[in-house]
Amino acid sequence: MLTAALLELAKGEKGTITALRRAIHAEPELGLETPRTLEKVKAALADLPLSWHEGPSCTGAVAILKGAKPGPSVLLRGDMDALPMNEHTDLDFASTIAGRMHACGHDAHTAMLAGAARILASQAGDLAGEVRFMFQPGEEGHHGARFMLEDGLLGGTSEYPLPDAAFALHVWPNAPHGRIEGRNGPMLASADLLEITVKGSGGHASMPHDAIDPVPVGAEIVLALQTMITRRFNASEASVITIGKMDAGTTNNIIPDSVYLLGTMRNLSAERREAVKSAVHQLAENIAKAHNCTAEVVITPGFPPTINDARAIDLGRQVALELGGEEPWSDRPAPTMGAEDFSYVLEKVPGAMFFLGVAAEGADWKGCCGLHSSRMIVDESVMPKGAAFLAGCAAQFLDKGWK
């Protein structure tokens, strides 16, 4: 199946892709429950020969398209949930719900995936195998992909095995219009929640010698964490610890009993992730002990690192180059330290996540409002290319596998 033909089919679906994206954007939903969004998707695809599978843990669904001939299976994913923030774009189809906005492009991801479903359904007679379209809620920190895996929606039994390959596409406002980016190996980081409570003994601020002040101890831990990252671990593999909140005390003349630190830990491999966890415990607990305090460290696991398979990157690069354009492909030089729960899928299925530049043609894409900005804009004219790219990855894999 020629990728150029898929692009022409996608351009023919531009109106339906755009309409679906705008309908989703206007009524954003949060977390694991996105029933209205899923309802919109099903309505947009109601005329297609898809079988739908849903589970008990969330409103995620997988639609399966069977090709005319037997063959492998490939999964394409789009996420559906929005962010808890107000929108300031002034779009005609801006969010109608206060405190909710599609500021990470999930509305576009879902619409492009639906577009890919329409394209591939029109070519089902030429497909050997099946395509699974994963419409996923709860990507924004709610582990939606993990729940869908645990519900068996992606496979995992002898009757319904896991797919043979998986692909996802994420919009990127700060990249040239229509450029697709990818890289072998780590694409995004893990993201773990870090909480440290330093306990001392409060007292009068004028007499610190009669108390055990946890505030300077907490401050020392914050600084020591940064030194640890830069001096204990090889800088060729990035790690990030950021303390975003420090909470202590009530007023100027009271030494508090405790200090609370809240932050995030980002790493690019499972091995580094475990090593940093161990080092944080050692550092915080022993600094506190040196000052007659105690430190309670709680690390809540978040998403694992997103690791792309080299074969999937080679396939995606080929599809992107066949789609063409002024700047169709870029090998991303380094990972981003953001996180993505498509990582749960890639732990079990070989595949890759790619980025799609959605800045307007000719725009200063480096200065565009980025992901999670209340003013983030997607140039909708690029969405047919995104749909064609997803469809092309699926068609290419079903036709040639990892060749």
Buried (B, 14 or more C-beta within 10 A) or exposed (E): BEBEBBBEBBBBBBEBBBBBBBBBBBBBBBBBBBEBBBEBBBEBBEEBEBEBBBBEBBBBBBBBBBBEEEBBBBBBBBBBBBBEBBBBBEEEBBBEBEEBBBBBBBBBBBBBBBBBBBBBBBBBEBBEBBBBBBBBBBBBBBBBBBBBBBBBBBBEEEEBEBBBBBBBBBBBBBBBBBBBBBBBBBBBBBBBBBBBBBBBBBBEBEEEEEBBBBBBBBBBBBEBBEEBBEEEBEEEEBBBBBBEEBEBBEEEEEBBBBBBBBBBBBBBBEEBBEBBBEBBBEBBBEBBEEBEBBBBBEBEEBBBBBBBBEBBBBBBBBBBEBBEBEEBBBEBEEBBBBBBBBBBBBBBBBBBBBBBBBBBEEBEBEEBBBBBBBBBBBBBBBBBBBBBBBBBBBBBBBBEBBE
